[in-house]
Amino acid sequence: MAQNITISAKKMVAEANSEITTISIEEASKLISSPDHVIIDLRDIRELQRSGKIPGAFSCPRGMLEFWIDPASPYHKEIFNQDKTYVFYCASAWRSALSAKLAQDMGLAPVAHIAGGFTAWIKAELPIENLPK
């Protein structure tokens, strides 16, 4: 018997995008060294090792986001306890849309995500920080 999926991932992303702030690659590129912003890379470590990341971005695997944001969690990371704007990105802006919505729903504010994700960043030929393989 097949599962009865009642909402598609695509619809979830569209709904998240209607409730969160999306910034362009151009806007994001100006935030690399901003003391008022934290850029969060949600991709898996293998993705980062393969293709690099936005310079200075903090790596937070998507599966740990809720736990790292929540100050009551034993996994909480202090980086999420600052008075800054949190800018999320992933490979193509699907995980980051869902993550920005989740973070916003948890009370983290302000948050945004980058249109097109890291794929658009590479296409725009913006700087990349490589990680050790």
VENQUI-V68853 format. One record per residue. N is the residue number from 1. RES is the residue in three letters. OMEGA is omega in radians with two decimals (* if undefined). Layout:
BEGIN
n->N res->RES omega->OMEGA
n->N res->RES omega->OMEGA
END
This chain:
BEGIN
n->1 res->MET omega->-3.12
n->2 res->ALA omega->3.07
n->3 res->GLN omega->3.11
n->4 res->ASN omega->-3.14
n->5 res->ILE omega->-3.03
n->6 res->THR omega->3.08
n->7 res->ILE omega->-3.13
n->8 res->SER omega->3.06
n->9 res->ALA omega->-3.14
n->10 res->LYS omega->3.12
n->11 res->LYS omega->3.11
n->12 res->MET omega->3.12
n->13 res->VAL omega->3.13
n->14 res->ALA omega->3.12
n->15 res->GLU omega->3.10
n->16 res->ALA omega->-3.14
n->17 res->ASN omega->3.13
n->18 res->SER omega->-3.07
n->19 res->GLU omega->-3.08
n->20 res->ILE omega->3.09
n->21 res->THR omega->3.07
n->22 res->THR omega->3.10
n->23 res->ILE omega->-3.13
n->24 res->SER omega->3.04
n->25 res->ILE omega->-3.14
n->26 res->GLU omega->3.10
n->27 res->GLU omega->-3.11
n->28 res->ALA omega->-3.11
n->29 res->SER omega->3.12
n->30 res->LYS omega->-3.07
n->31 res->LEU omega->-3.05
n->32 res->ILE omega->-3.11
n->33 res->SER omega->-3.14
n->34 res->SER omega->3.10
n->35 res->PRO omega->-3.10
n->36 res->ASP omega->-3.08
n->37 res->HIS omega->3.00
n->38 res->VAL omega->3.12
n->39 res->ILE omega->-3.05
n->40 res->ILE omega->3.08
n->41 res->ASP omega->-3.07
n->42 res->LEU omega->-3.05
n->43 res->ARG omega->3.08
n->44 res->ASP omega->-3.11
n->45 res->ILE omega->3.12
n->46 res->ARG omega->3.09
n->47 res->GLU omega->3.13
n->48 res->LEU omega->3.14
n->49 res->GLN omega->-3.12
n->50 res->ARG omega->-2.98
n->51 res->SER omega->-3.13
n->52 res->GLY omega->-3.11
n->53 res->LYS omega->3.04
n->54 res->ILE omega->-3.11
n->55 res->PRO omega->3.10
n->56 res->GLY omega->-3.13
n->57 res->ALA omega->3.07
n->58 res->PHE omega->-3.13
n->59 res->SER omega->3.07
n->60 res->CYS omega->3.12
n->61 res->PRO omega->-3.08
n->62 res->ARG omega->-3.11
n->63 res->GLY omega->-3.14
n->64 res->MET omega->-2.99
n->65 res->LEU omega->-3.10
n->66 res->GLU omega->-3.07
n->67 res->PHE omega->3.13
n->68 res->TRP omega->3.10
n->69 res->ILE omega->-3.01
n->70 res->ASP omega->-3.12
n->71 res->PRO omega->3.11
n->72 res->ALA omega->-3.13
n->73 res->SER omega->3.06
n->74 res->PRO omega->-3.14
n->75 res->TYR omega->-3.07
n->76 res->HIS omega->3.07
n->77 res->LYS omega->-3.10
n->78 res->GLU omega->3.13
n->79 res->ILE omega->3.14
n->80 res->PHE omega->-3.13
n->81 res->ASN omega->-3.13
n->82 res->GLN omega->3.10
n->83 res->ASP omega->-3.10
n->84 res->LYS omega->3.03
n->85 res->THR omega->-3.14
n->86 res->TYR omega->-3.10
n->87 res->VAL omega->-3.09
n->88 res->PHE omega->2.97
n->89 res->TYR omega->3.07
n->90 res->CYS omega->-3.12
n->91 res->ALA omega->-3.03
n->92 res->SER omega->3.03
n->93 res->ALA omega->3.03
n->94 res->TRP omega->3.12
n->95 res->ARG omega->-3.10
n->96 res->SER omega->3.08
n->97 res->ALA omega->3.13
n->98 res->LEU omega->-3.12
n->99 res->SER omega->3.11
n->100 res->ALA omega->3.10
n->101 res->LYS omega->3.12
n->102 res->LEU omega->-3.14
n->103 res->ALA omega->3.11
n->104 res->GLN omega->3.12
n->105 res->ASP omega->3.11
n->106 res->MET omega->3.13
n->107 res->GLY omega->3.07
n->108 res->LEU omega->-3.08
n->109 res->ALA omega->-0.17
n->110 res->PRO omega->3.10
n->111 res->VAL omega->3.08
n->112 res->ALA omega->2.99
n->113 res->HIS omega->-3.01
n->114 res->ILE omega->3.11
n->115 res->ALA omega->3.07
n->116 res->GLY omega->3.09
n->117 res->GLY omega->-3.07
n->118 res->PHE omega->3.09
n->119 res->THR omega->3.11
n->120 res->ALA omega->3.10
n->121 res->TRP omega->3.13
n->122 res->ILE omega->-3.13
n->123 res->LYS omega->3.12
n->124 res->ALA omega->3.12
n->125 res->GLU omega->3.11
n->126 res->LEU omega->-3.06
n->127 res->PRO omega->3.13
n->128 res->ILE omega->3.05
n->129 res->GLU omega->-3.14
n->130 res->ASN omega->3.09
n->131 res->LEU omega->3.07
n->132 res->PRO omega->-3.12
n->133 res->LYS omega->*
END
